[in-house]
Amino acid sequence: MKKKKYTLEIIDRDSGRVVQTETRKSATAFDRLWCKAISNINSLKYKLRISIEET
């Protein structure tokens, strides 16, 4: 079974640069991070990008 690495990037909409990157190793921990980010991030100023890598 391959392991997965979940990454969440917060990107500034004006400049297009990555402001913050968070990585989690489990789907449950990433789900908690995602829910917290959705409630705390201003969606007019920032956008979220998810990537999942198999190792």
CHARMM internal coordinates of N, CA and C (Angstrom, degrees):
IC EDIT
DIST 1 N 1 CA 1.4445
DIST 1 CA 1 C 1.5252
ANGL 1 N 1 CA 1 C 109.34
DIST 1 C 2 N 1.3177
ANGL 1 CA 1 C 2 N 115.98
DIHE 1 N 1 CA 1 C 2 N 129.59
DIST 2 N 2 CA 1.4557
ANGL 1 C 2 N 2 CA 120.22
DIHE 1 CA 1 C 2 N 2 CA -178.90
DIST 2 CA 2 C 1.5232
ANGL 2 N 2 CA 2 C 110.51
DIHE 1 C 2 N 2 CA 2 C -82.34
DIST 2 C 3 N 1.3143
ANGL 2 CA 2 C 3 N 115.29
DIHE 2 N 2 CA 2 C 3 N 144.88
DIST 3 N 3 CA 1.4546
ANGL 2 C 3 N 3 CA 120.63
DIHE 2 CA 2 C 3 N 3 CA 177.22
DIST 3 CA 3 C 1.5199
ANGL 3 N 3 CA 3 C 108.68
DIHE 2 C 3 N 3 CA 3 C -87.47
DIST 3 C 4 N 1.3353
ANGL 3 CA 3 C 4 N 115.66
DIHE 3 N 3 CA 3 C 4 N 150.32
DIST 4 N 4 CA 1.4511
ANGL 3 C 4 N 4 CA 120.59
DIHE 3 CA 3 C 4 N 4 CA 179.80
DIST 4 CA 4 C 1.5200
ANGL 4 N 4 CA 4 C 110.02
DIHE 3 C 4 N 4 CA 4 C -117.26
DIST 4 C 5 N 1.3251
ANGL 4 CA 4 C 5 N 114.84
DIHE 4 N 4 CA 4 C 5 N 148.43
DIST 5 N 5 CA 1.4590
ANGL 4 C 5 N 5 CA 121.91
DIHE 4 CA 4 C 5 N 5 CA 176.90
DIST 5 CA 5 C 1.5260
ANGL 5 N 5 CA 5 C 106.77
DIHE 4 C 5 N 5 CA 5 C -122.89
DIST 5 C 6 N 1.3351
ANGL 5 CA 5 C 6 N 116.74
DIHE 5 N 5 CA 5 C 6 N 119.92
DIST 6 N 6 CA 1.4580
ANGL 5 C 6 N 6 CA 122.66
DIHE 5 CA 5 C 6 N 6 CA -177.03
DIST 6 CA 6 C 1.5299
ANGL 6 N 6 CA 6 C 109.12
DIHE 5 C 6 N 6 CA 6 C -100.07
DIST 6 C 7 N 1.3315
ANGL 6 CA 6 C 7 N 116.69
DIHE 6 N 6 CA 6 C 7 N 128.89
DIST 7 N 7 CA 1.4580
ANGL 6 C 7 N 7 CA 121.57
DIHE 6 CA 6 C 7 N 7 CA -177.72
DIST 7 CA 7 C 1.5281
ANGL 7 N 7 CA 7 C 109.65
DIHE 6 C 7 N 7 CA 7 C -125.20
DIST 7 C 8 N 1.3241
ANGL 7 CA 7 C 8 N 115.65
DIHE 7 N 7 CA 7 C 8 N 133.91
DIST 8 N 8 CA 1.4647
ANGL 7 C 8 N 8 CA 122.64
DIHE 7 CA 7 C 8 N 8 CA 175.89
DIST 8 CA 8 C 1.5197
ANGL 8 N 8 CA 8 C 108.14
DIHE 7 C 8 N 8 CA 8 C -118.22
DIST 8 C 9 N 1.3290
ANGL 8 CA 8 C 9 N 116.66
DIHE 8 N 8 CA 8 C 9 N 125.11
DIST 9 N 9 CA 1.4581
ANGL 8 C 9 N 9 CA 121.77
DIHE 8 CA 8 C 9 N 9 CA 178.80
DIST 9 CA 9 C 1.5240
ANGL 9 N 9 CA 9 C 108.63
DIHE 8 C 9 N 9 CA 9 C -113.85
DIST 9 C 10 N 1.3179
ANGL 9 CA 9 C 10 N 116.15
DIHE 9 N 9 CA 9 C 10 N 134.97
DIST 10 N 10 CA 1.4582
ANGL 9 C 10 N 10 CA 122.30
DIHE 9 CA 9 C 10 N 10 CA 174.95
DIST 10 CA 10 C 1.5174
ANGL 10 N 10 CA 10 C 106.74
DIHE 9 C 10 N 10 CA 10 C -102.85
DIST 10 C 11 N 1.3387
ANGL 10 CA 10 C 11 N 116.56
DIHE 10 N 10 CA 10 C 11 N 121.87
DIST 11 N 11 CA 1.4624
ANGL 10 C 11 N 11 CA 122.14
DIHE 10 CA 10 C 11 N 11 CA -172.68
DIST 11 CA 11 C 1.5225
ANGL 11 N 11 CA 11 C 109.69
DIHE 10 C 11 N 11 CA 11 C -118.66
DIST 11 C 12 N 1.3354
ANGL 11 CA 11 C 12 N 115.88
DIHE 11 N 11 CA 11 C 12 N 132.12
DIST 12 N 12 CA 1.4648
ANGL 11 C 12 N 12 CA 121.97
DIHE 11 CA 11 C 12 N 12 CA 176.16
DIST 12 CA 12 C 1.5235
ANGL 12 N 12 CA 12 C 108.30
DIHE 11 C 12 N 12 CA 12 C -72.33
DIST 12 C 13 N 1.3195
ANGL 12 CA 12 C 13 N 117.53
DIHE 12 N 12 CA 12 C 13 N 126.27
DIST 13 N 13 CA 1.4722
ANGL 12 C 13 N 13 CA 121.12
DIHE 12 CA 12 C 13 N 13 CA -177.85
DIST 13 CA 13 C 1.5253
ANGL 13 N 13 CA 13 C 112.05
DIHE 12 C 13 N 13 CA 13 C -68.18
DIST 13 C 14 N 1.3385
ANGL 13 CA 13 C 14 N 118.69
DIHE 13 N 13 CA 13 C 14 N -33.01
DIST 14 N 14 CA 1.4590
ANGL 13 C 14 N 14 CA 121.58
DIHE 13 CA 13 C 14 N 14 CA -177.38
DIST 14 CA 14 C 1.5276
ANGL 14 N 14 CA 14 C 112.10
DIHE 13 C 14 N 14 CA 14 C -71.68
DIST 14 C 15 N 1.3255
ANGL 14 CA 14 C 15 N 117.09
DIHE 14 N 14 CA 14 C 15 N -50.54
DIST 15 N 15 CA 1.4564
ANGL 14 C 15 N 15 CA 120.39
DIHE 14 CA 14 C 15 N 15 CA -175.15
DIST 15 CA 15 C 1.5251
ANGL 15 N 15 CA 15 C 113.06
DIHE 14 C 15 N 15 CA 15 C -94.13
DIST 15 C 16 N 1.3398
ANGL 15 CA 15 C 16 N 117.93
DIHE 15 N 15 CA 15 C 16 N -21.92
DIST 16 N 16 CA 1.4541
ANGL 15 C 16 N 16 CA 121.40
DIHE 15 CA 15 C 16 N 16 CA -178.99
DIST 16 CA 16 C 1.5091
ANGL 16 N 16 CA 16 C 114.36
DIHE 15 C 16 N 16 CA 16 C 78.57
DIST 16 C 17 N 1.3384
ANGL 16 CA 16 C 17 N 117.52
DIHE 16 N 16 CA 16 C 17 N 9.62
DIST 17 N 17 CA 1.4673
ANGL 16 C 17 N 17 CA 118.80
DIHE 16 CA 16 C 17 N 17 CA -179.23
DIST 17 CA 17 C 1.5223
ANGL 17 N 17 CA 17 C 111.14
DIHE 16 C 17 N 17 CA 17 C -97.94
DIST 17 C 18 N 1.3133
ANGL 17 CA 17 C 18 N 115.66
DIHE 17 N 17 CA 17 C 18 N 153.89
DIST 18 N 18 CA 1.4581
ANGL 17 C 18 N 18 CA 122.53
DIHE 17 CA 17 C 18 N 18 CA -178.83
DIST 18 CA 18 C 1.5262
ANGL 18 N 18 CA 18 C 108.39
DIHE 17 C 18 N 18 CA 18 C -76.29
DIST 18 C 19 N 1.3253
ANGL 18 CA 18 C 19 N 115.40
DIHE 18 N 18 CA 18 C 19 N 122.89
DIST 19 N 19 CA 1.4555
ANGL 18 C 19 N 19 CA 121.56
DIHE 18 CA 18 C 19 N 19 CA -179.29
DIST 19 CA 19 C 1.5229
ANGL 19 N 19 CA 19 C 110.98
DIHE 18 C 19 N 19 CA 19 C -88.18
DIST 19 C 20 N 1.3429
ANGL 19 CA 19 C 20 N 116.18
DIHE 19 N 19 CA 19 C 20 N -40.84
DIST 20 N 20 CA 1.4595
ANGL 19 C 20 N 20 CA 120.61
DIHE 19 CA 19 C 20 N 20 CA -177.55
DIST 20 CA 20 C 1.5240
ANGL 20 N 20 CA 20 C 109.83
DIHE 19 C 20 N 20 CA 20 C -150.88
DIST 20 C 21 N 1.3234
ANGL 20 CA 20 C 21 N 115.92
DIHE 20 N 20 CA 20 C 21 N 146.20
DIST 21 N 21 CA 1.4636
ANGL 20 C 21 N 21 CA 122.49
DIHE 20 CA 20 C 21 N 21 CA 177.18
DIST 21 CA 21 C 1.5210
ANGL 21 N 21 CA 21 C 108.57
DIHE 20 C 21 N 21 CA 21 C -128.36
DIST 21 C 22 N 1.3251
ANGL 21 CA 21 C 22 N 115.89
DIHE 21 N 21 CA 21 C 22 N 131.91
DIST 22 N 22 CA 1.4624
ANGL 21 C 22 N 22 CA 122.00
DIHE 21 CA 21 C 22 N 22 CA 176.93
DIST 22 CA 22 C 1.5197
ANGL 22 N 22 CA 22 C 108.64
DIHE 21 C 22 N 22 CA 22 C -125.65
DIST 22 C 23 N 1.3259
ANGL 22 CA 22 C 23 N 117.34
DIHE 22 N 22 CA 22 C 23 N 139.00
DIST 23 N 23 CA 1.4617
ANGL 22 C 23 N 23 CA 122.73
DIHE 22 CA 22 C 23 N 23 CA -178.55
DIST 23 CA 23 C 1.5211
ANGL 23 N 23 CA 23 C 109.62
DIHE 22 C 23 N 23 CA 23 C -126.66
DIST 23 C 24 N 1.3288
ANGL 23 CA 23 C 24 N 115.35
DIHE 23 N 23 CA 23 C 24 N 137.81
DIST 24 N 24 CA 1.4603
ANGL 23 C 24 N 24 CA 121.84
DIHE 23 CA 23 C 24 N 24 CA 176.40
DIST 24 CA 24 C 1.5223
ANGL 24 N 24 CA 24 C 108.74
DIHE 23 C 24 N 24 CA 24 C -131.48
DIST 24 C 25 N 1.3440
ANGL 24 CA 24 C 25 N 115.61
DIHE 24 N 24 CA 24 C 25 N 153.74
DIST 25 N 25 CA 1.4575
ANGL 24 C 25 N 25 CA 120.69
DIHE 24 CA 24 C 25 N 25 CA -178.46
DIST 25 CA 25 C 1.5275
ANGL 25 N 25 CA 25 C 113.50
DIHE 24 C 25 N 25 CA 25 C -99.69
DIST 25 C 26 N 1.3276
ANGL 25 CA 25 C 26 N 118.04
DIHE 25 N 25 CA 25 C 26 N -15.58
DIST 26 N 26 CA 1.4602
ANGL 25 C 26 N 26 CA 119.78
DIHE 25 CA 25 C 26 N 26 CA -179.78
DIST 26 CA 26 C 1.5277
ANGL 26 N 26 CA 26 C 110.39
DIHE 25 C 26 N 26 CA 26 C -121.33
DIST 26 C 27 N 1.3234
ANGL 26 CA 26 C 27 N 114.90
DIHE 26 N 26 CA 26 C 27 N 152.48
DIST 27 N 27 CA 1.4647
ANGL 26 C 27 N 27 CA 120.53
DIHE 26 CA 26 C 27 N 27 CA -179.10
DIST 27 CA 27 C 1.5230
ANGL 27 N 27 CA 27 C 111.23
DIHE 26 C 27 N 27 CA 27 C -66.85
DIST 27 C 28 N 1.3132
ANGL 27 CA 27 C 28 N 117.59
DIHE 27 N 27 CA 27 C 28 N -35.23
DIST 28 N 28 CA 1.4620
ANGL 27 C 28 N 28 CA 121.17
DIHE 27 CA 27 C 28 N 28 CA -179.98
DIST 28 CA 28 C 1.5236
ANGL 28 N 28 CA 28 C 111.27
DIHE 27 C 28 N 28 CA 28 C -66.58
DIST 28 C 29 N 1.3119
ANGL 28 CA 28 C 29 N 116.64
DIHE 28 N 28 CA 28 C 29 N -45.07
DIST 29 N 29 CA 1.4682
ANGL 28 C 29 N 29 CA 120.70
DIHE 28 CA 28 C 29 N 29 CA 178.54
DIST 29 CA 29 C 1.5266
ANGL 29 N 29 CA 29 C 110.36
DIHE 28 C 29 N 29 CA 29 C -64.64
DIST 29 C 30 N 1.3235
ANGL 29 CA 29 C 30 N 117.04
DIHE 29 N 29 CA 29 C 30 N -37.96
DIST 30 N 30 CA 1.4598
ANGL 29 C 30 N 30 CA 120.11
DIHE 29 CA 29 C 30 N 30 CA 179.11
DIST 30 CA 30 C 1.5294
ANGL 30 N 30 CA 30 C 110.61
DIHE 29 C 30 N 30 CA 30 C -68.26
DIST 30 C 31 N 1.3219
ANGL 30 CA 30 C 31 N 117.30
DIHE 30 N 30 CA 30 C 31 N -37.71
DIST 31 N 31 CA 1.4623
ANGL 30 C 31 N 31 CA 121.10
DIHE 30 CA 30 C 31 N 31 CA 177.91
DIST 31 CA 31 C 1.5245
ANGL 31 N 31 CA 31 C 110.83
DIHE 30 C 31 N 31 CA 31 C -61.67
DIST 31 C 32 N 1.3312
ANGL 31 CA 31 C 32 N 117.04
DIHE 31 N 31 CA 31 C 32 N -42.32
DIST 32 N 32 CA 1.4697
ANGL 31 C 32 N 32 CA 120.61
DIHE 31 CA 31 C 32 N 32 CA 176.58
DIST 32 CA 32 C 1.5213
ANGL 32 N 32 CA 32 C 111.20
DIHE 31 C 32 N 32 CA 32 C -62.82
DIST 32 C 33 N 1.3320
ANGL 32 CA 32 C 33 N 116.88
DIHE 32 N 32 CA 32 C 33 N -41.94
DIST 33 N 33 CA 1.4581
ANGL 32 C 33 N 33 CA 121.66
DIHE 32 CA 32 C 33 N 33 CA 178.06
DIST 33 CA 33 C 1.5251
ANGL 33 N 33 CA 33 C 110.81
DIHE 32 C 33 N 33 CA 33 C -62.77
DIST 33 C 34 N 1.3367
ANGL 33 CA 33 C 34 N 116.99
DIHE 33 N 33 CA 33 C 34 N -44.21
DIST 34 N 34 CA 1.4587
ANGL 33 C 34 N 34 CA 122.40
DIHE 33 CA 33 C 34 N 34 CA -179.49
DIST 34 CA 34 C 1.5380
ANGL 34 N 34 CA 34 C 110.77
DIHE 33 C 34 N 34 CA 34 C -61.17
DIST 34 C 35 N 1.3258
ANGL 34 CA 34 C 35 N 117.10
DIHE 34 N 34 CA 34 C 35 N -46.40
DIST 35 N 35 CA 1.4681
ANGL 34 C 35 N 35 CA 120.69
DIHE 34 CA 34 C 35 N 35 CA -179.91
DIST 35 CA 35 C 1.5269
ANGL 35 N 35 CA 35 C 111.24
DIHE 34 C 35 N 35 CA 35 C -62.40
DIST 35 C 36 N 1.3094
ANGL 35 CA 35 C 36 N 116.58
DIHE 35 N 35 CA 35 C 36 N -39.80
DIST 36 N 36 CA 1.4680
ANGL 35 C 36 N 36 CA 120.63
DIHE 35 CA 35 C 36 N 36 CA 178.36
DIST 36 CA 36 C 1.5285
ANGL 36 N 36 CA 36 C 110.74
DIHE 35 C 36 N 36 CA 36 C -67.41
DIST 36 C 37 N 1.3256
ANGL 36 CA 36 C 37 N 117.26
DIHE 36 N 36 CA 36 C 37 N -40.57
DIST 37 N 37 CA 1.4658
ANGL 36 C 37 N 37 CA 121.20
DIHE 36 CA 36 C 37 N 37 CA 179.88
DIST 37 CA 37 C 1.5233
ANGL 37 N 37 CA 37 C 111.20
DIHE 36 C 37 N 37 CA 37 C -65.84
DIST 37 C 38 N 1.3300
ANGL 37 CA 37 C 38 N 117.11
DIHE 37 N 37 CA 37 C 38 N -41.91
DIST 38 N 38 CA 1.4616
ANGL 37 C 38 N 38 CA 121.31
DIHE 37 CA 37 C 38 N 38 CA 180.00
DIST 38 CA 38 C 1.5270
ANGL 38 N 38 CA 38 C 110.57
DIHE 37 C 38 N 38 CA 38 C -59.88
DIST 38 C 39 N 1.3181
ANGL 38 CA 38 C 39 N 117.35
DIHE 38 N 38 CA 38 C 39 N -40.24
DIST 39 N 39 CA 1.4686
ANGL 38 C 39 N 39 CA 120.18
DIHE 38 CA 38 C 39 N 39 CA -177.37
DIST 39 CA 39 C 1.5237
ANGL 39 N 39 CA 39 C 112.86
DIHE 38 C 39 N 39 CA 39 C -79.36
DIST 39 C 40 N 1.3382
ANGL 39 CA 39 C 40 N 118.97
DIHE 39 N 39 CA 39 C 40 N -22.61
DIST 40 N 40 CA 1.4637
ANGL 39 C 40 N 40 CA 121.09
DIHE 39 CA 39 C 40 N 40 CA -174.79
DIST 40 CA 40 C 1.5192
ANGL 40 N 40 CA 40 C 115.71
DIHE 39 C 40 N 40 CA 40 C -104.55
DIST 40 C 41 N 1.3155
ANGL 40 CA 40 C 41 N 119.13
DIHE 40 N 40 CA 40 C 41 N -17.54
DIST 41 N 41 CA 1.4614
ANGL 40 C 41 N 41 CA 122.42
DIHE 40 CA 40 C 41 N 41 CA -175.05
DIST 41 CA 41 C 1.5269
ANGL 41 N 41 CA 41 C 110.21
DIHE 40 C 41 N 41 CA 41 C -89.55
DIST 41 C 42 N 1.3136
ANGL 41 CA 41 C 42 N 116.95
DIHE 41 N 41 CA 41 C 42 N 136.45
DIST 42 N 42 CA 1.4567
ANGL 41 C 42 N 42 CA 122.29
DIHE 41 CA 41 C 42 N 42 CA 173.68
DIST 42 CA 42 C 1.5330
ANGL 42 N 42 CA 42 C 107.26
DIHE 41 C 42 N 42 CA 42 C -79.13
DIST 42 C 43 N 1.3257
ANGL 42 CA 42 C 43 N 116.83
DIHE 42 N 42 CA 42 C 43 N 109.47
DIST 43 N 43 CA 1.4652
ANGL 42 C 43 N 43 CA 120.58
DIHE 42 CA 42 C 43 N 43 CA -174.21
DIST 43 CA 43 C 1.5266
ANGL 43 N 43 CA 43 C 113.17
DIHE 42 C 43 N 43 CA 43 C -71.79
DIST 43 C 44 N 1.3221
ANGL 43 CA 43 C 44 N 118.93
DIHE 43 N 43 CA 43 C 44 N -13.95
DIST 44 N 44 CA 1.4532
ANGL 43 C 44 N 44 CA 120.86
DIHE 43 CA 43 C 44 N 44 CA 175.97
DIST 44 CA 44 C 1.5250
ANGL 44 N 44 CA 44 C 111.56
DIHE 43 C 44 N 44 CA 44 C -78.44
DIST 44 C 45 N 1.3199
ANGL 44 CA 44 C 45 N 116.88
DIHE 44 N 44 CA 44 C 45 N -27.40
DIST 45 N 45 CA 1.4566
ANGL 44 C 45 N 45 CA 121.33
DIHE 44 CA 44 C 45 N 45 CA -178.45
DIST 45 CA 45 C 1.5304
ANGL 45 N 45 CA 45 C 113.19
DIHE 44 C 45 N 45 CA 45 C -99.63
DIST 45 C 46 N 1.3310
ANGL 45 CA 45 C 46 N 117.12
DIHE 45 N 45 CA 45 C 46 N -32.92
DIST 46 N 46 CA 1.4666
ANGL 45 C 46 N 46 CA 121.68
DIHE 45 CA 45 C 46 N 46 CA -175.42
DIST 46 CA 46 C 1.5200
ANGL 46 N 46 CA 46 C 110.99
DIHE 45 C 46 N 46 CA 46 C -125.65
DIST 46 C 47 N 1.3413
ANGL 46 CA 46 C 47 N 116.20
DIHE 46 N 46 CA 46 C 47 N 153.34
DIST 47 N 47 CA 1.4545
ANGL 46 C 47 N 47 CA 121.26
DIHE 46 CA 46 C 47 N 47 CA 170.83
DIST 47 CA 47 C 1.5213
ANGL 47 N 47 CA 47 C 108.50
DIHE 46 C 47 N 47 CA 47 C -125.05
DIST 47 C 48 N 1.3165
ANGL 47 CA 47 C 48 N 115.63
DIHE 47 N 47 CA 47 C 48 N 156.54
DIST 48 N 48 CA 1.4604
ANGL 47 C 48 N 48 CA 121.93
DIHE 47 CA 47 C 48 N 48 CA -177.18
DIST 48 CA 48 C 1.5207
ANGL 48 N 48 CA 48 C 109.60
DIHE 47 C 48 N 48 CA 48 C -110.57
DIST 48 C 49 N 1.3277
ANGL 48 CA 48 C 49 N 115.33
DIHE 48 N 48 CA 48 C 49 N 141.03
DIST 49 N 49 CA 1.4707
ANGL 48 C 49 N 49 CA 121.31
DIHE 48 CA 48 C 49 N 49 CA 177.54
DIST 49 CA 49 C 1.5234
ANGL 49 N 49 CA 49 C 107.95
DIHE 48 C 49 N 49 CA 49 C -129.72
DIST 49 C 50 N 1.3259
ANGL 49 CA 49 C 50 N 115.14
DIHE 49 N 49 CA 49 C 50 N 131.76
DIST 50 N 50 CA 1.4651
ANGL 49 C 50 N 50 CA 122.00
DIHE 49 CA 49 C 50 N 50 CA 179.86
DIST 50 CA 50 C 1.5157
ANGL 50 N 50 CA 50 C 108.68
DIHE 49 C 50 N 50 CA 50 C -109.35
DIST 50 C 51 N 1.3297
ANGL 50 CA 50 C 51 N 115.84
DIHE 50 N 50 CA 50 C 51 N 138.71
DIST 51 N 51 CA 1.4679
ANGL 50 C 51 N 51 CA 119.73
DIHE 50 CA 50 C 51 N 51 CA 169.62
DIST 51 CA 51 C 1.5222
ANGL 51 N 51 CA 51 C 108.42
DIHE 50 C 51 N 51 CA 51 C -137.65
DIST 51 C 52 N 1.3269
ANGL 51 CA 51 C 52 N 114.92
DIHE 51 N 51 CA 51 C 52 N 140.89
DIST 52 N 52 CA 1.4566
ANGL 51 C 52 N 52 CA 122.00
DIHE 51 CA 51 C 52 N 52 CA 179.64
DIST 52 CA 52 C 1.5256
ANGL 52 N 52 CA 52 C 107.63
DIHE 51 C 52 N 52 CA 52 C -121.94
DIST 52 C 53 N 1.3230
ANGL 52 CA 52 C 53 N 115.46
DIHE 52 N 52 CA 52 C 53 N 122.55
DIST 53 N 53 CA 1.4577
ANGL 52 C 53 N 53 CA 121.41
DIHE 52 CA 52 C 53 N 53 CA -179.88
DIST 53 CA 53 C 1.5197
ANGL 53 N 53 CA 53 C 110.14
DIHE 52 C 53 N 53 CA 53 C -113.65
DIST 53 C 54 N 1.3200
ANGL 53 CA 53 C 54 N 116.18
DIHE 53 N 53 CA 53 C 54 N 136.60
DIST 54 N 54 CA 1.4602
ANGL 53 C 54 N 54 CA 120.74
DIHE 53 CA 53 C 54 N 54 CA 175.09
DIST 54 CA 54 C 1.5162
ANGL 54 N 54 CA 54 C 108.34
DIHE 53 C 54 N 54 CA 54 C -98.33
DIST 54 C 55 N 1.3269
ANGL 54 CA 54 C 55 N 115.86
DIHE 54 N 54 CA 54 C 55 N 132.27
DIST 55 N 55 CA 1.4644
ANGL 54 C 55 N 55 CA 120.19
DIHE 54 CA 54 C 55 N 55 CA 179.74
DIST 55 CA 55 C 1.5085
ANGL 55 N 55 CA 55 C 111.19
DIHE 54 C 55 N 55 CA 55 C -118.59
END
COOR INIT
IC SEED 1 N 1 CA 1 C
IC BUILD
